[in-house]
Amino acid sequence: MSLTTPLPEVSEDTLLGGRVRLRQPIAGYRVAIDPVLLAAAVPATSADNILDIGCGVGAASLCLAMRVPGCRVVGIDRQRDAVRLASDNIALNDLGARVSVMTGDLLHPPLRLEPGGFSQVMANPPFLEAASTSASPHPGKAAASIEGEADLGAWVRFALAMVCNRGGITFVHRADRLGQLLGELAPRAGEIVVFPLWPGDGKPAKRVVVHARKGSGAPLRLMPGLVLHRPDGRNTEAAEAILRHGAPMRLVP
């Protein structure tokens, strides 16, 4: 008799205009645009080795690997069901030679993860502090959206530990927590780039992408950012280029 827990009921969806196929749970957390934008923001090259912290079902890892042929991506997530789906998605997209995933807690990382072993680290961490919101009744959705024992500081410290000196760190997070994110990065990273994601013209940013370089002392730069939607709700041309056609987000020269 098998002791393997069955996977939740899933749907098969697509990202990047159909270039990435993605199986994900029908109930609970569903992939939105944040991991696609995160993958587009990482200034990776074909020689880079990238760590995706909290990879979930693999959306950001797969989008980055599809955009940058030759790069290698390792994902880590503490939810076993998500890791199992991520493994299926890697095979579904024929990216097993360059993308892998493992179960692990960033507070107690697997020994296979070598500190300083990655040229780039990316993360789409839970956006909400546990004290500020009520948890979703669905465990997967709660884990993806609300911080657990590992708060934002722990995510940043883990990213800094895993990336090599002069390597890059890229986060997507809530705009109202930008000050906290910058405070966690500033002691050990510089060349910080803040890239707002505007829902529409004249609307305040709800999300920001932040990129930093470990060991740099260069000053912070605030970029114009990206307007996501036109007044009629459709994607702007710039957003469409990233979300459907896999264009990179230009954060660094």
Secondary structure, DSSP 4 states (H G I P E B T S, - for coil): ---PPPPPPEEEEEEGGGTEEEEEESSS----SHHHHHHHH----TT-EEEEET-TTSHHHHHHHHHSTT-EEEEEES-HHHHHHHHHHHHHTT-TTTEEEEE-BTTB--TTS-TT-EEEEEE----B-GGGSPPPSSHHHHHHHB--SS-HHHHHHHHHHHEEEEEEEEEEEEGGGHHHHHHHHTTTEEEEEEEEEEEETTS--SEEEEEEEET--PPPEE---EEEE-TTSPBPHHHHHHHTT-PPP----
